[in-house]
Amino acid sequence: MVRHPPTLDQIDETPEEVFEQYGITKEEYRIRQTNRLARDNTAPKVGEPAPNFKLEKLTENGSRTGEHCSLSDLRGKPVTLVFGSYT
C-alpha cells in the first residue's frame, strides 16, 4: 500500500481516487512534486547561513516607510525569521 502523500516513484501505482479527493490529477501532482523537489535542491541546507535578502521597513501600524533593511545589515545580531502562510 502506498503511503500518502506518494513519492514521485509511487505516483503511477497510487489509485486515481487518492488524487481526486484533493481535486487534482496524477499529472498535476507529479508536476507539483517535481517543482517542489527542484526548489528544495536550491534551498539552503540546515546549518548553512540564510541567503541575504532585503525587506522594506514598516511603521508600528504597518505603513511603509520607504526604508529597507538587509539580512546582511544584521550579521552578528540575533535574528528570528518567522515563516507562515495565509492558506
C-alpha positions in Angstrom: 0.0 0.0 0.0 1.3 3.5 -0.9 1.8 5.9 2.0 0.3 9.3 1.4 1.5 11.6 0.0 3.1 9.4 -2.5 6.7 10.0 -3.6 7.4 10.6 -7.3 8.2 6.9 -7.9 4.9 5.8 -6.3 2.6 8.0 -8.3 1.8 5.5 -11.0 0.9 2.8 -8.5 -1.3 5.1 -6.5 -5.1 4.9 -7.2 -6.6 7.9 -9.0 -9.1 8.3 -6.1 -6.3 9.5 -3.8 -5.6 12.5 -6.1 -9.3 13.1 -6.9 -10.0 13.7 -3.2 -7.7 16.7 -3.4 -9.1 17.9 -6.7 -6.0 17.2 -8.8 -4.9 14.6 -11.3 -1.9 12.4 -11.1 -0.1 14.5 -13.7 -0.8 17.7 -11.7 0.6 16.1 -8.6 3.6 14.9 -10.5 4.3 18.5 -11.7 3.8 19.9 -8.2 6.2 17.3 -6.7 8.8 17.9 -9.4 8.7 21.6 -8.8 8.9 21.2 -5.0 11.9 19.0 -5.3 13.6 21.5 -7.7 13.1 24.3 -5.1 14.3 22.0 -2.3 17.6 21.5 -4.2 18.3 25.2 -4.3 17.3 25.9 -0.7 19.9 26.4 2.0 20.7 23.3 4.0 20.3 23.0 7.8 23.2 24.8 9.4 24.0 26.9 6.3 23.7 30.7 6.5 20.5 32.2 5.3 20.8 33.9 1.9 20.8 37.7 2.0 17.6 39.5 1.3 16.2 43.0 1.6 12.8 43.9 3.2 11.0 47.2 3.4 10.6 48.6 7.0 7.1 49.2 8.3 5.8 51.5 11.0 4.1 50.1 14.0 0.7 50.4 12.2 2.0 48.6 9.1 2.5 51.6 6.9 5.5 51.6 4.5 8.5 53.8 5.5 10.4 53.7 2.2 13.4 52.4 4.2 14.9 49.0 3.7 16.8 46.5 5.8 19.0 43.7 4.6 19.8 40.5 6.5 23.5 41.3 6.0 22.9 44.5 8.0 22.1 42.3 11.0 25.1 40.0 10.9 26.3 39.3 14.4 23.0 40.2 15.9 20.2 37.7 16.9 17.6 37.4 14.2 14.4 35.5 14.1 12.8 34.6 10.8 9.1 33.6 11.0 7.6 31.9 8.0 3.9 31.4 7.6 1.0 31.2 5.2 -2.5 32.6 4.9 -3.7 29.4 3.3 
